[in-house]
Amino acid sequence: MGDLIDLGGEARGYLAVPESGSGPGVLVLQEWWGLNPQMKGTADHLADNGFVALAPDLYRGELAGHDEMDKAGHLMTTLPADRAAADMSVAVDHLLTLEAAIGDSIGAVGFCMGGLMTMLVASLRGEVAAAIPFYGFPTSGEPDWSGMNAVVRGHFCENDDFFPSSAARDLEHRLQAMGKDVEITFHDEGHAFMNETDPFGIYNAELAAELWPQIFEFFHEQLS
C-alpha cells in the first residue's frame, strides 16, 4: 500500500513503491471521480509490478461517488487547467528526483479524464517518454504537440459517448503526420471498460487481464 504525500504548496499525491525499493517512475492520472480508492489501487497494482507509481490528486481532496455523475462532471469541467498542469508538472519533478525512481524519464497512464491528462502532460513535459492514455484525449483546446517526445500507445473505445472514436482517429493521424510515435488500439467496448469497480456496468475483466501485462511490458521496455 502507498501513502498520501505532499508535493509542495497545496499539491499532493498518492505514492506507491515496489517491495524492491526502486523501479521506473510512472505517473497515474485519475478518472473524473477523483483520487479515489480504485485509483490508489491502480497505483498499488503498478508498484506490485515493479514501478514507482505517483497519482497526483488533481481535485485536491474532492471526490465524486459513482452515483454522483453530475458532481464528477462539475469537478472535471471546473478544474482549473493551469492548476492541473502545474500539479502534474510538480508530480513529474517529484518522480524525477525520487531516489527510488530509476532513470531520467518517466511513464504516464490515465483513464477517462486521466487519459486526456496523460496526453497533456506528455505534451508539456518531454521527460515523459512513454504514455498510455485510456479512452480520453483533448477534444478542444489542444496543447502544442510539438513538445511531445513520448511513445504513445493508447486504448480507446469504438462505442464512447464521452470521447468519440472518430475524433480519436483524427488526432492519431494528425500526430503521426507530425512524426510522433502514436498508435491507438480501438476496442469494441464502451467507456471505462478497465475500471474493476464497474461504474457503468461494462467492465471487461478478460480484456483488462490481457492488457495489464502489456502495459507493464511497454513501460519496462521504454523506461529501462
C-alpha positions in Angstrom: 0.0 0.0 0.0 1.1 3.5 -0.8 0.8 6.8 1.1 -0.5 10.3 0.5 2.4 12.7 0.3 2.8 16.5 -0.1 4.2 17.6 -3.4 4.6 21.3 -2.4 2.1 24.1 -1.9 -1.4 22.6 -2.0 -0.4 19.8 -4.3 -0.4 16.2 -3.0 -0.4 12.7 -4.4 -0.5 9.0 -3.7 2.9 7.3 -3.9 3.3 3.6 -4.2 6.8 2.0 -4.2 7.6 -1.6 -5.1 8.9 -4.0 -2.5 12.3 -4.0 -4.2 12.5 -0.3 -3.2 13.1 1.0 -6.7 11.8 0.9 -10.3 10.9 3.1 -13.2 8.6 6.0 -12.4 5.1 6.2 -13.7 2.5 8.9 -13.3 -1.0 7.6 -12.7 -3.8 10.1 -13.7 -7.2 9.9 -12.3 -10.7 9.4 -13.7 -13.2 12.1 -13.3 -14.3 10.7 -9.9 -11.0 11.9 -8.3 -8.2 10.2 -6.5 -10.5 7.5 -5.0 -9.6 4.1 -3.6 -9.8 2.5 -7.1 -7.3 4.9 -8.4 -5.0 4.4 -5.5 -5.4 0.7 -6.1 -4.2 1.2 -9.7 -1.0 2.8 -8.4 -0.6 -0.1 -6.0 -1.0 -2.5 -8.9 1.8 -0.8 -10.8 4.0 -0.9 -7.7 3.3 -4.6 -7.3 4.7 -5.0 -10.8 7.9 -3.1 -10.3 7.1 0.6 -10.8 7.3 3.7 -8.6 3.8 5.0 -9.1 2.6 8.5 -8.2 -1.0 9.6 -8.6 -1.4 13.4 -8.2 -4.7 14.4 -6.5 -5.8 16.9 -9.2 -9.1 17.7 -7.3 -7.1 18.3 -4.1 -9.3 16.2 -1.8 -12.6 16.5 -3.7 -14.3 13.2 -4.7 -17.4 12.1 -6.5 -19.1 8.8 -6.0 -20.3 6.6 -8.8 -23.8 7.7 -8.1 -22.8 11.4 -8.4 -22.1 11.8 -12.1 -23.2 15.4 -12.1 -20.7 16.1 -9.4 -18.0 14.3 -11.3 -18.8 16.3 -14.4 -18.7 19.5 -12.4 -15.4 18.7 -10.8 -13.9 17.9 -14.2 -15.2 20.9 -16.1 -14.4 23.4 -13.3 -10.8 22.0 -12.7 -8.5 25.0 -13.5 -6.4 23.9 -16.5 -3.4 25.8 -15.3 -3.6 24.3 -11.8 -3.9 20.8 -13.2 -0.9 21.3 -15.4 1.1 22.7 -12.6 0.2 19.8 -10.2 1.1 17.3 -12.9 4.4 19.0 -13.6 5.2 19.1 -9.8 4.4 15.3 -9.8 6.8 14.8 -12.7 9.5 16.7 -10.9 8.9 14.7 -7.7 9.2 11.4 -9.6 12.4 12.5 -11.4 14.1 13.5 -8.1 13.0 10.4 -6.1 15.9 8.1 -5.4 13.6 5.1 -5.7 12.6 6.1 -9.3 15.3 4.9 -11.6 16.2 6.6 -14.9 15.9 10.2 -16.2 12.4 9.7 -17.8 9.0 8.5 -16.7 5.8 6.9 -18.0 2.3 8.1 -17.7 -1.0 6.2 -17.7 -4.5 7.5 -17.2 -8.2 6.7 -17.7 -11.1 8.7 -18.9 -10.2 12.3 -17.8 -6.8 10.8 -16.9 -6.3 9.7 -20.5 -6.8 13.3 -21.6 -4.4 14.4 -18.8 -1.9 11.7 -19.9 -1.8 13.3 -23.4 -1.5 16.8 -21.9 1.4 16.0 -19.6 3.2 14.2 -22.4 2.9 17.4 -24.5 4.1 19.6 -21.6 7.0 17.5 -20.2 9.5 16.0 -22.6 10.7 13.7 -19.7 7.5 11.7 -20.2 9.0 9.0 -22.5 6.1 6.5 -22.6 2.3 7.2 -22.3 -0.7 5.0 -22.3 -4.0 7.0 -22.4 -7.2 5.0 -21.9 -10.4 6.4 -23.6 -9.6 10.0 -23.1 -7.9 12.8 -25.1 -8.3 16.6 -25.6 -11.4 17.3 -27.6 -10.9 21.0 -27.6 -8.2 23.5 -26.7 -5.5 21.1 -27.8 -1.9 21.7 -26.4 1.1 22.4 -28.5 2.0 18.8 -29.5 5.5 19.7 -30.7 7.0 19.1 -27.3 5.7 15.6 -27.0 8.6 13.1 -27.0 6.6 10.1 -25.6 5.9 6.9 -27.4 2.2 6.7 -27.1 0.1 3.5 -27.1 -3.5 4.4 -26.5 -6.5 2.2 -25.9 -9.8 3.8 -26.9 -13.4 2.6 -27.4 -15.4 2.2 -30.6 -18.5 3.0 -28.6 -17.8 6.0 -26.5 -20.3 8.7 -25.7 -17.7 10.8 -24.0 -14.7 10.6 -26.4 -15.8 9.7 -29.9 -13.7 7.2 -31.8 -13.8 9.4 -35.0 -12.2 12.3 -33.2 -9.6 9.9 -31.6 -8.7 8.6 -35.0 -8.3 12.1 -36.4 -6.0 13.0 -33.6 -3.9 9.8 -34.1 -3.5 10.6 -37.7 -2.6 14.2 -37.1 0.1 13.3 -34.5 1.5 10.6 -36.8 1.7 13.2 -39.6 3.8 15.4 -37.2 6.2 12.4 -36.8 5.0 11.4 -33.3 5.2 7.7 -32.4 1.5 7.3 -31.6 -0.6 4.2 -32.0 -4.2 3.8 -30.8 -6.0 0.5 -30.5 -9.7 0.7 -30.7 -11.7 -1.9 -28.7 -15.3 -2.9 -29.3 -16.1 -1.7 -25.8 -17.8 1.2 -24.0 -16.2 3.8 -21.9 -14.4 2.7 -18.7 -14.0 -1.0 -19.6 -10.8 -1.2 -17.5 -12.4 0.0 -14.2 -12.9 -3.0 -12.0 -15.4 -1.2 -9.8 -17.6 -1.1 -12.9 -19.3 2.3 -12.6 -21.1 1.9 -15.9 -21.7 -1.9 -15.8 -19.3 -2.6 -18.7 -16.1 -3.7 -17.0 -14.4 -6.3 -19.2 -12.3 -8.4 -16.8 -10.9 -10.7 -19.6 -9.7 -7.7 -21.6 -8.3 -6.0 -18.6 -6.4 -9.2 -17.7 -5.0 -9.2 -21.3 -4.0 -5.5 -21.3 -2.3 -5.1 -17.9 0.7 -7.3 -18.8 1.1 -5.3 -22.0 1.1 -2.1 -20.0 3.8 -3.4 -17.7 5.9 -4.7 -20.6 5.6 -1.5 -22.5 6.7 0.6 -19.6 9.6 -1.7 -18.7 10.8 -1.6 -22.4 10.5 2.2 -22.8 11.8 3.2 -19.4 14.7 0.7 -18.9 
